[in-house]
Amino acid sequence: DIRENDFKDKIAKMDKSKTYKVYCRSGNRSSQAIKIMKDLDFKNIENIGGLEKAAKTLNTTCVGNPC
């Protein structure tokens, strides 16, 4: 959760060599998360936007919730 005080610390512990596809409800917080990840030298990250776009990109549906 980008709004958590320890978000950057948690992200820093993740494997930077893996590929990450980042999304959120509207696409705004995912953009913020991507910036933090880039600042921490993550290389393989993609902002796939809001839920509706992410569902299409990942070829899935928003289970139990409208997109």
N, C-alpha and C positions, 0 to 999 in steps of 0.2 A: 504494500500500500504506500504509494508515493507520499501520502500525508503523514506517515509515521516518522517520528524523530530519528529512528535508527535505520531508515530506508537505505541510505547510502552505505552504511556499515554492512547491512545484509547483502546488498548487491555486490559489494566488494569481495565477499566470500565465495561468490559463484564462479564456476569454471569459465574463464575468459576465452577459452579455445572452442567452446560450443557455439552453436547457432541458436539465437533467440528471436522469436516473433512476438512482439509486444503489442498489446491492445488494451483498450478500456471502453467504457460505455460510449463516450463521445469522440475519443481520439486525442483529447487535450492532455490528459495525464500521461498517456503513452508517449507523447512527444517530450514531455518533461523527463520521463524515465529514460528515454533514448539519449537525451542530452547528458544525463548523469552517467549512463553506461559508457558513452563515448569519452567523457572526461576520465573515466576509470580504465580506459584503453581496451574496452570490448571492441572487437572487430566485426563479428558476424551477427549483427542485429538488424532487424527490420521492423519498422513501425507499420503494422497492418491496420491501423486506424481504430475506428469505433466498432461496436459489436456487429452491426449488420455487414460492414465490409469485411471484418475478420471472419465471420461465419462463411461468407462466400469464398474468401481466400483459402480458408482451411477446409472448404467443402463439407461444411457441417451446418447444423441449425442452432439457434439459441434455445436450447432445451429448457422447457418450463417457463420461459420468459419471452415476451415479444421483443424482437430486435429493435 
